[in-house]
Amino acid sequence: MEDTILEAIVHGITFLAILFPLYYSFKIYNGHKDGLLSALRWLFFSMVPAAIYHLLEAIEVLGIYTILPPEGAMSHIVLDHVAFILVFVGFGIFLRFFKKSFVDPIYAK
């Protein structure tokens, strides 16, 4: 039982650690059109699938509701890989914006 609660706490903290930077990046920098800030928004927004996955895991570990079946198209391992891939896609978008905004102007001279 203690391991279950500890696992739920870890998933909950991970969920919050992913969503707070996204929330504050939209709240603090709303209205700014800086290239780096838009890239950071893309980076944080790409982590939302991972945050939702950790929220579902925390709910399931606590036994509140069983959402993810052990096998099949919506299983734990499939959703884990999908969230992982989406985070990398968002990171790739972040790197593209960063390169266009900061690296290309240096070498364009």
Phi and psi restraints in degrees (range 20) as a CNS / XPLOR table:
assign (resid 1 and name C) (resid 2 and name N)
       (resid 2 and name CA) (resid 2 and name C) 1.0 -65.5 20.0 2
assign (resid 2 and name N) (resid 2 and name CA)
       (resid 2 and name C) (resid 3 and name N) 1.0 -38.2 20.0 2
assign (resid 2 and name C) (resid 3 and name N)
       (resid 3 and name CA) (resid 3 and name C) 1.0 -64.8 20.0 2
assign (resid 3 and name N) (resid 3 and name CA)
       (resid 3 and name C) (resid 4 and name N) 1.0 -37.0 20.0 2
assign (resid 3 and name C) (resid 4 and name N)
       (resid 4 and name CA) (resid 4 and name C) 1.0 -64.4 20.0 2
assign (resid 4 and name N) (resid 4 and name CA)
       (resid 4 and name C) (resid 5 and name N) 1.0 -45.3 20.0 2
assign (resid 4 and name C) (resid 5 and name N)
       (resid 5 and name CA) (resid 5 and name C) 1.0 -66.5 20.0 2
assign (resid 5 and name N) (resid 5 and name CA)
       (resid 5 and name C) (resid 6 and name N) 1.0 -40.2 20.0 2
assign (resid 5 and name C) (resid 6 and name N)
       (resid 6 and name CA) (resid 6 and name C) 1.0 -62.4 20.0 2
assign (resid 6 and name N) (resid 6 and name CA)
       (resid 6 and name C) (resid 7 and name N) 1.0 -42.3 20.0 2
assign (resid 6 and name C) (resid 7 and name N)
       (resid 7 and name CA) (resid 7 and name C) 1.0 -64.2 20.0 2
assign (resid 7 and name N) (resid 7 and name CA)
       (resid 7 and name C) (resid 8 and name N) 1.0 -40.4 20.0 2
assign (resid 7 and name C) (resid 8 and name N)
       (resid 8 and name CA) (resid 8 and name C) 1.0 -64.3 20.0 2
assign (resid 8 and name N) (resid 8 and name CA)
       (resid 8 and name C) (resid 9 and name N) 1.0 -39.3 20.0 2
assign (resid 8 and name C) (resid 9 and name N)
       (resid 9 and name CA) (resid 9 and name C) 1.0 -65.1 20.0 2
assign (resid 9 and name N) (resid 9 and name CA)
       (resid 9 and name C) (resid 10 and name N) 1.0 -42.2 20.0 2
assign (resid 9 and name C) (resid 10 and name N)
       (resid 10 and name CA) (resid 10 and name C) 1.0 -63.5 20.0 2
assign (resid 10 and name N) (resid 10 and name CA)
       (resid 10 and name C) (resid 11 and name N) 1.0 -43.5 20.0 2
assign (resid 10 and name C) (resid 11 and name N)
       (resid 11 and name CA) (resid 11 and name C) 1.0 -64.4 20.0 2
assign (resid 11 and name N) (resid 11 and name CA)
       (resid 11 and name C) (resid 12 and name N) 1.0 -39.5 20.0 2
assign (resid 11 and name C) (resid 12 and name N)
       (resid 12 and name CA) (resid 12 and name C) 1.0 -65.1 20.0 2
assign (resid 12 and name N) (resid 12 and name CA)
       (resid 12 and name C) (resid 13 and name N) 1.0 -42.7 20.0 2
assign (resid 12 and name C) (resid 13 and name N)
       (resid 13 and name CA) (resid 13 and name C) 1.0 -65.4 20.0 2
assign (resid 13 and name N) (resid 13 and name CA)
       (resid 13 and name C) (resid 14 and name N) 1.0 -39.4 20.0 2
assign (resid 13 and name C) (resid 14 and name N)
       (resid 14 and name CA) (resid 14 and name C) 1.0 -63.7 20.0 2
assign (resid 14 and name N) (resid 14 and name CA)
       (resid 14 and name C) (resid 15 and name N) 1.0 -41.5 20.0 2
assign (resid 14 and name C) (resid 15 and name N)
       (resid 15 and name CA) (resid 15 and name C) 1.0 -58.2 20.0 2
assign (resid 15 and name N) (resid 15 and name CA)
       (resid 15 and name C) (resid 16 and name N) 1.0 -47.8 20.0 2
assign (resid 15 and name C) (resid 16 and name N)
       (resid 16 and name CA) (resid 16 and name C) 1.0 -68.8 20.0 2
assign (resid 16 and name N) (resid 16 and name CA)
       (resid 16 and name C) (resid 17 and name N) 1.0 -37.5 20.0 2
assign (resid 16 and name C) (resid 17 and name N)
       (resid 17 and name CA) (resid 17 and name C) 1.0 -66.2 20.0 2
assign (resid 17 and name N) (resid 17 and name CA)
       (resid 17 and name C) (resid 18 and name N) 1.0 -26.2 20.0 2
assign (resid 17 and name C) (resid 18 and name N)
       (resid 18 and name CA) (resid 18 and name C) 1.0 -81.8 20.0 2
assign (resid 18 and name N) (resid 18 and name CA)
       (resid 18 and name C) (resid 19 and name N) 1.0 -40.4 20.0 2
assign (resid 18 and name C) (resid 19 and name N)
       (resid 19 and name CA) (resid 19 and name C) 1.0 -81.7 20.0 2
assign (resid 19 and name N) (resid 19 and name CA)
       (resid 19 and name C) (resid 20 and name N) 1.0 -29.3 20.0 2
assign (resid 19 and name C) (resid 20 and name N)
       (resid 20 and name CA) (resid 20 and name C) 1.0 -62.3 20.0 2
assign (resid 20 and name N) (resid 20 and name CA)
       (resid 20 and name C) (resid 21 and name N) 1.0 -45.6 20.0 2
assign (resid 20 and name C) (resid 21 and name N)
       (resid 21 and name CA) (resid 21 and name C) 1.0 -61.3 20.0 2
assign (resid 21 and name N) (resid 21 and name CA)
       (resid 21 and name C) (resid 22 and name N) 1.0 -36.2 20.0 2
assign (resid 21 and name C) (resid 22 and name N)
       (resid 22 and name CA) (resid 22 and name C) 1.0 -63.0 20.0 2
assign (resid 22 and name N) (resid 22 and name CA)
       (resid 22 and name C) (resid 23 and name N) 1.0 -46.8 20.0 2
assign (resid 22 and name C) (resid 23 and name N)
       (resid 23 and name CA) (resid 23 and name C) 1.0 -61.1 20.0 2
assign (resid 23 and name N) (resid 23 and name CA)
       (resid 23 and name C) (resid 24 and name N) 1.0 -47.7 20.0 2
assign (resid 23 and name C) (resid 24 and name N)
       (resid 24 and name CA) (resid 24 and name C) 1.0 -71.5 20.0 2
assign (resid 24 and name N) (resid 24 and name CA)
       (resid 24 and name C) (resid 25 and name N) 1.0 -30.5 20.0 2
assign (resid 24 and name C) (resid 25 and name N)
       (resid 25 and name CA) (resid 25 and name C) 1.0 -66.4 20.0 2
assign (resid 25 and name N) (resid 25 and name CA)
       (resid 25 and name C) (resid 26 and name N) 1.0 -35.6 20.0 2
assign (resid 25 and name C) (resid 26 and name N)
       (resid 26 and name CA) (resid 26 and name C) 1.0 -75.9 20.0 2
assign (resid 26 and name N) (resid 26 and name CA)
       (resid 26 and name C) (resid 27 and name N) 1.0 -36.8 20.0 2
assign (resid 26 and name C) (resid 27 and name N)
       (resid 27 and name CA) (resid 27 and name C) 1.0 -73.1 20.0 2
assign (resid 27 and name N) (resid 27 and name CA)
       (resid 27 and name C) (resid 28 and name N) 1.0 -48.2 20.0 2
assign (resid 27 and name C) (resid 28 and name N)
       (resid 28 and name CA) (resid 28 and name C) 1.0 -75.6 20.0 2
assign (resid 28 and name N) (resid 28 and name CA)
       (resid 28 and name C) (resid 29 and name N) 1.0 -44.5 20.0 2
assign (resid 28 and name C) (resid 29 and name N)
       (resid 29 and name CA) (resid 29 and name C) 1.0 -100.9 20.0 2
assign (resid 29 and name N) (resid 29 and name CA)
       (resid 29 and name C) (resid 30 and name N) 1.0 19.3 20.0 2
assign (resid 29 and name C) (resid 30 and name N)
       (resid 30 and name CA) (resid 30 and name C) 1.0 -64.7 20.0 2
assign (resid 30 and name N) (resid 30 and name CA)
       (resid 30 and name C) (resid 31 and name N) 1.0 128.9 20.0 2
assign (resid 30 and name C) (resid 31 and name N)
       (resid 31 and name CA) (resid 31 and name C) 1.0 100.9 20.0 2
assign (resid 31 and name N) (resid 31 and name CA)
       (resid 31 and name C) (resid 32 and name N) 1.0 -20.8 20.0 2
assign (resid 31 and name C) (resid 32 and name N)
       (resid 32 and name CA) (resid 32 and name C) 1.0 -81.7 20.0 2
assign (resid 32 and name N) (resid 32 and name CA)
       (resid 32 and name C) (resid 33 and name N) 1.0 140.4 20.0 2
assign (resid 32 and name C) (resid 33 and name N)
       (resid 33 and name CA) (resid 33 and name C) 1.0 -111.4 20.0 2
assign (resid 33 and name N) (resid 33 and name CA)
       (resid 33 and name C) (resid 34 and name N) 1.0 28.3 20.0 2
assign (resid 33 and name C) (resid 34 and name N)
       (resid 34 and name CA) (resid 34 and name C) 1.0 -68.0 20.0 2
assign (resid 34 and name N) (resid 34 and name CA)
       (resid 34 and name C) (resid 35 and name N) 1.0 142.4 20.0 2
assign (resid 34 and name C) (resid 35 and name N)
       (resid 35 and name CA) (resid 35 and name C) 1.0 -64.6 20.0 2
assign (resid 35 and name N) (resid 35 and name CA)
       (resid 35 and name C) (resid 36 and name N) 1.0 -40.6 20.0 2
assign (resid 35 and name C) (resid 36 and name N)
       (resid 36 and name CA) (resid 36 and name C) 1.0 -67.3 20.0 2
assign (resid 36 and name N) (resid 36 and name CA)
       (resid 36 and name C) (resid 37 and name N) 1.0 -38.9 20.0 2
assign (resid 36 and name C) (resid 37 and name N)
       (resid 37 and name CA) (resid 37 and name C) 1.0 -67.5 20.0 2
assign (resid 37 and name N) (resid 37 and name CA)
       (resid 37 and name C) (resid 38 and name N) 1.0 -39.0 20.0 2
assign (resid 37 and name C) (resid 38 and name N)
       (resid 38 and name CA) (resid 38 and name C) 1.0 -66.7 20.0 2
assign (resid 38 and name N) (resid 38 and name CA)
       (resid 38 and name C) (resid 39 and name N) 1.0 -34.7 20.0 2
assign (resid 38 and name C) (resid 39 and name N)
       (resid 39 and name CA) (resid 39 and name C) 1.0 -66.2 20.0 2
assign (resid 39 and name N) (resid 39 and name CA)
       (resid 39 and name C) (resid 40 and name N) 1.0 -40.3 20.0 2
assign (resid 39 and name C) (resid 40 and name N)
       (resid 40 and name CA) (resid 40 and name C) 1.0 -65.0 20.0 2
assign (resid 40 and name N) (resid 40 and name CA)
       (resid 40 and name C) (resid 41 and name N) 1.0 -35.9 20.0 2
assign (resid 40 and name C) (resid 41 and name N)
       (resid 41 and name CA) (resid 41 and name C) 1.0 -62.5 20.0 2
assign (resid 41 and name N) (resid 41 and name CA)
       (resid 41 and name C) (resid 42 and name N) 1.0 -42.1 20.0 2
assign (resid 41 and name C) (resid 42 and name N)
       (resid 42 and name CA) (resid 42 and name C) 1.0 -61.8 20.0 2
assign (resid 42 and name N) (resid 42 and name CA)
       (resid 42 and name C) (resid 43 and name N) 1.0 -41.5 20.0 2
assign (resid 42 and name C) (resid 43 and name N)
       (resid 43 and name CA) (resid 43 and name C) 1.0 -62.4 20.0 2
assign (resid 43 and name N) (resid 43 and name CA)
       (resid 43 and name C) (resid 44 and name N) 1.0 -48.3 20.0 2
assign (resid 43 and name C) (resid 44 and name N)
       (resid 44 and name CA) (resid 44 and name C) 1.0 -67.5 20.0 2
assign (resid 44 and name N) (resid 44 and name CA)
       (resid 44 and name C) (resid 45 and name N) 1.0 -38.7 20.0 2
assign (resid 44 and name C) (resid 45 and name N)
       (resid 45 and name CA) (resid 45 and name C) 1.0 -65.8 20.0 2
assign (resid 45 and name N) (resid 45 and name CA)
       (resid 45 and name C) (resid 46 and name N) 1.0 -31.4 20.0 2
assign (resid 45 and name C) (resid 46 and name N)
       (resid 46 and name CA) (resid 46 and name C) 1.0 -69.1 20.0 2
assign (resid 46 and name N) (resid 46 and name CA)
       (resid 46 and name C) (resid 47 and name N) 1.0 -17.6 20.0 2
assign (resid 46 and name C) (resid 47 and name N)
       (resid 47 and name CA) (resid 47 and name C) 1.0 -87.4 20.0 2
assign (resid 47 and name N) (resid 47 and name CA)
       (resid 47 and name C) (resid 48 and name N) 1.0 -5.0 20.0 2
assign (resid 47 and name C) (resid 48 and name N)
       (resid 48 and name CA) (resid 48 and name C) 1.0 -59.0 20.0 2
assign (resid 48 and name N) (resid 48 and name CA)
       (resid 48 and name C) (resid 49 and name N) 1.0 -42.5 20.0 2
assign (resid 48 and name C) (resid 49 and name N)
       (resid 49 and name CA) (resid 49 and name C) 1.0 -57.9 20.0 2
assign (resid 49 and name N) (resid 49 and name CA)
       (resid 49 and name C) (resid 50 and name N) 1.0 -38.0 20.0 2
assign (resid 49 and name C) (resid 50 and name N)
       (resid 50 and name CA) (resid 50 and name C) 1.0 -66.6 20.0 2
assign (resid 50 and name N) (resid 50 and name CA)
       (resid 50 and name C) (resid 51 and name N) 1.0 -37.1 20.0 2
assign (resid 50 and name C) (resid 51 and name N)
       (resid 51 and name CA) (resid 51 and name C) 1.0 -65.8 20.0 2
assign (resid 51 and name N) (resid 51 and name CA)
       (resid 51 and name C) (resid 52 and name N) 1.0 -43.5 20.0 2
assign (resid 51 and name C) (resid 52 and name N)
       (resid 52 and name CA) (resid 52 and name C) 1.0 -64.0 20.0 2
assign (resid 52 and name N) (resid 52 and name CA)
       (resid 52 and name C) (resid 53 and name N) 1.0 -39.7 20.0 2
assign (resid 52 and name C) (resid 53 and name N)
       (resid 53 and name CA) (resid 53 and name C) 1.0 -59.9 20.0 2
assign (resid 53 and name N) (resid 53 and name CA)
       (resid 53 and name C) (resid 54 and name N) 1.0 -43.6 20.0 2
assign (resid 53 and name C) (resid 54 and name N)
       (resid 54 and name CA) (resid 54 and name C) 1.0 -69.1 20.0 2
assign (resid 54 and name N) (resid 54 and name CA)
       (resid 54 and name C) (resid 55 and name N) 1.0 -33.4 20.0 2
assign (resid 54 and name C) (resid 55 and name N)
       (resid 55 and name CA) (resid 55 and name C) 1.0 -64.9 20.0 2
assign (resid 55 and name N) (resid 55 and name CA)
       (resid 55 and name C) (resid 56 and name N) 1.0 -43.7 20.0 2
assign (resid 55 and name C) (resid 56 and name N)
       (resid 56 and name CA) (resid 56 and name C) 1.0 -62.8 20.0 2
assign (resid 56 and name N) (resid 56 and name CA)
       (resid 56 and name C) (resid 57 and name N) 1.0 -40.0 20.0 2
assign (resid 56 and name C) (resid 57 and name N)
       (resid 57 and name CA) (resid 57 and name C) 1.0 -63.3 20.0 2
assign (resid 57 and name N) (resid 57 and name CA)
       (resid 57 and name C) (resid 58 and name N) 1.0 -42.2 20.0 2
assign (resid 57 and name C) (resid 58 and name N)
       (resid 58 and name CA) (resid 58 and name C) 1.0 -63.6 20.0 2
assign (resid 58 and name N) (resid 58 and name CA)
       (resid 58 and name C) (resid 59 and name N) 1.0 -41.8 20.0 2
assign (resid 58 and name C) (resid 59 and name N)
       (resid 59 and name CA) (resid 59 and name C) 1.0 -63.9 20.0 2
assign (resid 59 and name N) (resid 59 and name CA)
       (resid 59 and name C) (resid 60 and name N) 1.0 -41.8 20.0 2
assign (resid 59 and name C) (resid 60 and name N)
       (resid 60 and name CA) (resid 60 and name C) 1.0 -71.1 20.0 2
assign (resid 60 and name N) (resid 60 and name CA)
       (resid 60 and name C) (resid 61 and name N) 1.0 -38.5 20.0 2
assign (resid 60 and name C) (resid 61 and name N)
       (resid 61 and name CA) (resid 61 and name C) 1.0 -63.9 20.0 2
assign (resid 61 and name N) (resid 61 and name CA)
       (resid 61 and name C) (resid 62 and name N) 1.0 -38.5 20.0 2
assign (resid 61 and name C) (resid 62 and name N)
       (resid 62 and name CA) (resid 62 and name C) 1.0 -72.1 20.0 2
assign (resid 62 and name N) (resid 62 and name CA)
       (resid 62 and name C) (resid 63 and name N) 1.0 -12.6 20.0 2
assign (resid 62 and name C) (resid 63 and name N)
       (resid 63 and name CA) (resid 63 and name C) 1.0 82.2 20.0 2
assign (resid 63 and name N) (resid 63 and name CA)
       (resid 63 and name C) (resid 64 and name N) 1.0 14.7 20.0 2
assign (resid 63 and name C) (resid 64 and name N)
       (resid 64 and name CA) (resid 64 and name C) 1.0 -69.3 20.0 2
assign (resid 64 and name N) (resid 64 and name CA)
       (resid 64 and name C) (resid 65 and name N) 1.0 -46.1 20.0 2
assign (resid 64 and name C) (resid 65 and name N)
       (resid 65 and name CA) (resid 65 and name C) 1.0 -157.1 20.0 2
assign (resid 65 and name N) (resid 65 and name CA)
       (resid 65 and name C) (resid 66 and name N) 1.0 132.8 20.0 2
assign (resid 65 and name C) (resid 66 and name N)
       (resid 66 and name CA) (resid 66 and name C) 1.0 -91.0 20.0 2
assign (resid 66 and name N) (resid 66 and name CA)
       (resid 66 and name C) (resid 67 and name N) 1.0 113.4 20.0 2
assign (resid 66 and name C) (resid 67 and name N)
       (resid 67 and name CA) (resid 67 and name C) 1.0 -104.4 20.0 2
assign (resid 67 and name N) (resid 67 and name CA)
       (resid 67 and name C) (resid 68 and name N) 1.0 -44.8 20.0 2
assign (resid 67 and name C) (resid 68 and name N)
       (resid 68 and name CA) (resid 68 and name C) 1.0 -99.2 20.0 2
assign (resid 68 and name N) (resid 68 and name CA)
       (resid 68 and name C) (resid 69 and name N) 1.0 123.3 20.0 2
assign (resid 68 and name C) (resid 69 and name N)
       (resid 69 and name CA) (resid 69 and name C) 1.0 -71.6 20.0 2
assign (resid 69 and name N) (resid 69 and name CA)
       (resid 69 and name C) (resid 70 and name N) 1.0 158.2 20.0 2
assign (resid 69 and name C) (resid 70 and name N)
       (resid 70 and name CA) (resid 70 and name C) 1.0 -69.7 20.0 2
assign (resid 70 and name N) (resid 70 and name CA)
       (resid 70 and name C) (resid 71 and name N) 1.0 -24.3 20.0 2
assign (resid 70 and name C) (resid 71 and name N)
       (resid 71 and name CA) (resid 71 and name C) 1.0 -137.3 20.0 2
assign (resid 71 and name N) (resid 71 and name CA)
       (resid 71 and name C) (resid 72 and name N) 1.0 164.8 20.0 2
assign (resid 71 and name C) (resid 72 and name N)
       (resid 72 and name CA) (resid 72 and name C) 1.0 107.3 20.0 2
assign (resid 72 and name N) (resid 72 and name CA)
       (resid 72 and name C) (resid 73 and name N) 1.0 -170.0 20.0 2
assign (resid 72 and name C) (resid 73 and name N)
       (resid 73 and name CA) (resid 73 and name C) 1.0 -69.5 20.0 2
assign (resid 73 and name N) (resid 73 and name CA)
       (resid 73 and name C) (resid 74 and name N) 1.0 -23.9 20.0 2
assign (resid 73 and name C) (resid 74 and name N)
       (resid 74 and name CA) (resid 74 and name C) 1.0 -111.8 20.0 2
assign (resid 74 and name N) (resid 74 and name CA)
       (resid 74 and name C) (resid 75 and name N) 1.0 29.0 20.0 2
assign (resid 74 and name C) (resid 75 and name N)
       (resid 75 and name CA) (resid 75 and name C) 1.0 -75.6 20.0 2
assign (resid 75 and name N) (resid 75 and name CA)
       (resid 75 and name C) (resid 76 and name N) 1.0 170.9 20.0 2
assign (resid 75 and name C) (resid 76 and name N)
       (resid 76 and name CA) (resid 76 and name C) 1.0 -57.3 20.0 2
assign (resid 76 and name N) (resid 76 and name CA)
       (resid 76 and name C) (resid 77 and name N) 1.0 -47.7 20.0 2
assign (resid 76 and name C) (resid 77 and name N)
       (resid 77 and name CA) (resid 77 and name C) 1.0 -67.4 20.0 2
assign (resid 77 and name N) (resid 77 and name CA)
       (resid 77 and name C) (resid 78 and name N) 1.0 -37.1 20.0 2
assign (resid 77 and name C) (resid 78 and name N)
       (resid 78 and name CA) (resid 78 and name C) 1.0 -67.4 20.0 2
assign (resid 78 and name N) (resid 78 and name CA)
       (resid 78 and name C) (resid 79 and name N) 1.0 -46.7 20.0 2
assign (resid 78 and name C) (resid 79 and name N)
       (resid 79 and name CA) (resid 79 and name C) 1.0 -65.9 20.0 2
assign (resid 79 and name N) (resid 79 and name CA)
       (resid 79 and name C) (resid 80 and name N) 1.0 -33.7 20.0 2
assign (resid 79 and name C) (resid 80 and name N)
       (resid 80 and name CA) (resid 80 and name C) 1.0 -63.1 20.0 2
assign (resid 80 and name N) (resid 80 and name CA)
       (resid 80 and name C) (resid 81 and name N) 1.0 -44.0 20.0 2
assign (resid 80 and name C) (resid 81 and name N)
       (resid 81 and name CA) (resid 81 and name C) 1.0 -67.8 20.0 2
assign (resid 81 and name N) (resid 81 and name CA)
       (resid 81 and name C) (resid 82 and name N) 1.0 -39.6 20.0 2
assign (resid 81 and name C) (resid 82 and name N)
       (resid 82 and name CA) (resid 82 and name C) 1.0 -62.8 20.0 2
assign (resid 82 and name N) (resid 82 and name CA)
       (resid 82 and name C) (resid 83 and name N) 1.0 -45.8 20.0 2
assign (resid 82 and name C) (resid 83 and name N)
       (resid 83 and name CA) (resid 83 and name C) 1.0 -62.3 20.0 2
assign (resid 83 and name N) (resid 83 and name CA)
       (resid 83 and name C) (resid 84 and name N) 1.0 -40.5 20.0 2
assign (resid 83 and name C) (resid 84 and name N)
       (resid 84 and name CA) (resid 84 and name C) 1.0 -62.7 20.0 2
assign (resid 84 and name N) (resid 84 and name CA)
       (resid 84 and name C) (resid 85 and name N) 1.0 -44.0 20.0 2
assign (resid 84 and name C) (resid 85 and name N)
       (resid 85 and name CA) (resid 85 and name C) 1.0 -65.8 20.0 2
assign (resid 85 and name N) (resid 85 and name CA)
       (resid 85 and name C) (resid 86 and name N) 1.0 -41.5 20.0 2
assign (resid 85 and name C) (resid 86 and name N)
       (resid 86 and name CA) (resid 86 and name C) 1.0 -64.5 20.0 2
assign (resid 86 and name N) (resid 86 and name CA)
       (resid 86 and name C) (resid 87 and name N) 1.0 -35.7 20.0 2
assign (resid 86 and name C) (resid 87 and name N)
       (resid 87 and name CA) (resid 87 and name C) 1.0 -64.9 20.0 2
assign (resid 87 and name N) (resid 87 and name CA)
       (resid 87 and name C) (resid 88 and name N) 1.0 -41.4 20.0 2
assign (resid 87 and name C) (resid 88 and name N)
       (resid 88 and name CA) (resid 88 and name C) 1.0 -67.3 20.0 2
assign (resid 88 and name N) (resid 88 and name CA)
       (resid 88 and name C) (resid 89 and name N) 1.0 -36.3 20.0 2
assign (resid 88 and name C) (resid 89 and name N)
       (resid 89 and name CA) (resid 89 and name C) 1.0 -62.6 20.0 2
assign (resid 89 and name N) (resid 89 and name CA)
       (resid 89 and name C) (resid 90 and name N) 1.0 -45.1 20.0 2
assign (resid 89 and name C) (resid 90 and name N)
       (resid 90 and name CA) (resid 90 and name C) 1.0 -63.1 20.0 2
assign (resid 90 and name N) (resid 90 and name CA)
       (resid 90 and name C) (resid 91 and name N) 1.0 -37.5 20.0 2
assign (resid 90 and name C) (resid 91 and name N)
       (resid 91 and name CA) (resid 91 and name C) 1.0 -66.7 20.0 2
assign (resid 91 and name N) (resid 91 and name CA)
       (resid 91 and name C) (resid 92 and name N) 1.0 -36.2 20.0 2
assign (resid 91 and name C) (resid 92 and name N)
       (resid 92 and name CA) (resid 92 and name C) 1.0 -64.0 20.0 2
assign (resid 92 and name N) (resid 92 and name CA)
       (resid 92 and name C) (resid 93 and name N) 1.0 -40.6 20.0 2
assign (resid 92 and name C) (resid 93 and name N)
       (resid 93 and name CA) (resid 93 and name C) 1.0 -63.7 20.0 2
assign (resid 93 and name N) (resid 93 and name CA)
       (resid 93 and name C) (resid 94 and name N) 1.0 -41.1 20.0 2
assign (resid 93 and name C) (resid 94 and name N)
       (resid 94 and name CA) (resid 94 and name C) 1.0 -59.3 20.0 2
assign (resid 94 and name N) (resid 94 and name CA)
       (resid 94 and name C) (resid 95 and name N) 1.0 -45.7 20.0 2
assign (resid 94 and name C) (resid 95 and name N)
       (resid 95 and name CA) (resid 95 and name C) 1.0 -65.0 20.0 2
assign (resid 95 and name N) (resid 95 and name CA)
       (resid 95 and name C) (resid 96 and name N) 1.0 -36.3 20.0 2
assign (resid 95 and name C) (resid 96 and name N)
       (resid 96 and name CA) (resid 96 and name C) 1.0 -64.4 20.0 2
assign (resid 96 and name N) (resid 96 and name CA)
       (resid 96 and name C) (resid 97 and name N) 1.0 -46.7 20.0 2
assign (resid 96 and name C) (resid 97 and name N)
       (resid 97 and name CA) (resid 97 and name C) 1.0 -61.8 20.0 2
assign (resid 97 and name N) (resid 97 and name CA)
       (resid 97 and name C) (resid 98 and name N) 1.0 -41.7 20.0 2
assign (resid 97 and name C) (resid 98 and name N)
       (resid 98 and name CA) (resid 98 and name C) 1.0 -62.6 20.0 2
assign (resid 98 and name N) (resid 98 and name CA)
       (resid 98 and name C) (resid 99 and name N) 1.0 -43.7 20.0 2
assign (resid 98 and name C) (resid 99 and name N)
       (resid 99 and name CA) (resid 99 and name C) 1.0 -63.7 20.0 2
assign (resid 99 and name N) (resid 99 and name CA)
       (resid 99 and name C) (resid 100 and name N) 1.0 -45.9 20.0 2
assign (resid 99 and name C) (resid 100 and name N)
       (resid 100 and name CA) (resid 100 and name C) 1.0 -64.0 20.0 2
assign (resid 100 and name N) (resid 100 and name CA)
       (resid 100 and name C) (resid 101 and name N) 1.0 -38.4 20.0 2
assign (resid 100 and name C) (resid 101 and name N)
       (resid 101 and name CA) (resid 101 and name C) 1.0 -82.6 20.0 2
assign (resid 101 and name N) (resid 101 and name CA)
       (resid 101 and name C) (resid 102 and name N) 1.0 -33.2 20.0 2
assign (resid 101 and name C) (resid 102 and name N)
       (resid 102 and name CA) (resid 102 and name C) 1.0 -121.8 20.0 2
assign (resid 102 and name N) (resid 102 and name CA)
       (resid 102 and name C) (resid 103 and name N) 1.0 -34.6 20.0 2
assign (resid 102 and name C) (resid 103 and name N)
       (resid 103 and name CA) (resid 103 and name C) 1.0 -86.9 20.0 2
assign (resid 103 and name N) (resid 103 and name CA)
       (resid 103 and name C) (resid 104 and name N) 1.0 -47.2 20.0 2
assign (resid 103 and name C) (resid 104 and name N)
       (resid 104 and name CA) (resid 104 and name C) 1.0 -60.1 20.0 2
assign (resid 104 and name N) (resid 104 and name CA)
       (resid 104 and name C) (resid 105 and name N) 1.0 -41.5 20.0 2
assign (resid 104 and name C) (resid 105 and name N)
       (resid 105 and name CA) (resid 105 and name C) 1.0 -61.6 20.0 2
assign (resid 105 and name N) (resid 105 and name CA)
       (resid 105 and name C) (resid 106 and name N) 1.0 -28.7 20.0 2
assign (resid 105 and name C) (resid 106 and name N)
       (resid 106 and name CA) (resid 106 and name C) 1.0 -69.5 20.0 2
assign (resid 106 and name N) (resid 106 and name CA)
       (resid 106 and name C) (resid 107 and name N) 1.0 -43.1 20.0 2
assign (resid 106 and name C) (resid 107 and name N)
       (resid 107 and name CA) (resid 107 and name C) 1.0 -88.8 20.0 2
assign (resid 107 and name N) (resid 107 and name CA)
       (resid 107 and name C) (resid 108 and name N) 1.0 -4.6 20.0 2
assign (resid 107 and name C) (resid 108 and name N)
       (resid 108 and name CA) (resid 108 and name C) 1.0 -76.7 20.0 2
assign (resid 108 and name N) (resid 108 and name CA)
       (resid 108 and name C) (resid 109 and name N) 1.0 -15.9 20.0 2
